[in-house]
Amino acid sequence: MVQQIRSSSFQALKAPGTETAGQPLLAVAGPFAILGWSADDFAGSISPSAHSLFGPRGVCLHPNGSLWVSDTGHHRVLGWHSSPSKDNAPADILIGQVDFTKEGRNGKAAPGPASLNVPTGICAWGDGLAVADAWNHRIRIWRTTPSASNQPADIILGQSGSGGVLANRGDDRPTAATLNWPYGVAEIDGRLLVADTGNRRVLIWNDPQATGQPADLVLGHATFENRDENAGGDVGAVGMRWPHGIAEWNGKLAISDAGNNRVMIWPSMPETNGAPCETVLGQSNDAACDHNGASYYPASTTVNMPYAISAFGESKNKERLIVADTANSRLIGFSPSANETGAGAEFLSGQPDFASKGDNRWGLPERDTMCWPYGLSVRDNVVAIADSGNNRVLLWEVAR
């Protein structure tokens, strides 16, 4: 029998004495519920079922009380009528496969309005739901949250119909109506924002109502027809390399540019194509792009491939920015005072201090460890984390 080694016996990799522990971002007691994992089976089963997960990359705590997860490796979306309060609760609704025991891209069939190929970002869209169906190069939108398994989407963006699945509809260059590996979605004040990652841009729809509808605005490029990395030039305040997460924070727009190891901040919702960001978190200036600030060790001021962001607060203007610092296997939090480029995080969970990194703190998974967190969602005082490398979702209260 192989002896289970607890992660507490491992020393997290860090530069001693260089960073503080920071304030706890999430409750020190750990998650109150974990989906897809149990302490008795720390390796977990990835065989598809109503309660298993395989590399989930997106999660949505819907305002109506339901929970939705992009179970990416199984090419499906799982839904719970109400957010679970206990470990390993089985899902109620299935989108993308014929039953809970099946998997495969597009259900191993022709693509259609109920199929999925590497679903990633997921968010509430009004009373409904928006899902980034990344490798089908489209966004699927339900006007109300699905009430039955494999309920077809009402609107598809990025393609002209439910059978289209080609990047940029088969063209070399994008348009305002096409997508290439869209990984992130967010709703902000009635607008739908999409991280069109393969085209190195973020698209904004003011009011998407029809399949194939073009976007109204683009960030990352001056026009809709460009897709070059960093807008075809050096790293700066306009271009992007790998946009992924999107959030409203304290009245500002925040976008995680994972490929440039930074979070870009606009003071308000941009109104012109290619508007430059005002400040950057994770780098000392907007021309820098190295992970962990070109250091082996992380710090409170650096990140390594931040894929997801969200915000927490008591009012509409969410005060605390939460960043999934994915490759450092940690979450960090910024207060509103972090209003200058290079500002440091004040809050931390997943590692003992800001200089530490390592998947599951260089050990086996425990309730309060993470391995490549990819997705975030916040509702009230609860944060949902798509803990992708551990094949699970964590439901965790914010520290008080």
Beta strands, then each sheet from edge to edge (+ up, - down):
strand 1: 23-24
strand 2: 33-35
strand 3: 58-61
strand 4: 67-71
strand 5: 76-80
strand 6: 93-95
strand 7: 119-125
strand 8: 128-133
strand 9: 138-142
strand 10: 155-157
strand 11: 182-188
strand 12: 191-196
strand 13: 201-205
strand 14: 217-219
strand 15: 243-249
strand 16: 252-257
strand 17: 262-266
strand 18: 279-281
strand 19: 306-312
strand 20: 320-325
strand 21: 330-334
strand 22: 347-349
strand 23: 373-379
strand 24: 382-387
strand 25: 392-397
sheet 1: 1+ 22+ 21- 20+ 19-
sheet 2: 2+ 25- 24+ 23-
sheet 3: 3+ 4- 5+ 6-
sheet 4: 7+ 8- 9+ 10-
sheet 5: 11+ 12- 13+ 14-
sheet 6: 15+ 16- 17+ 18-
end
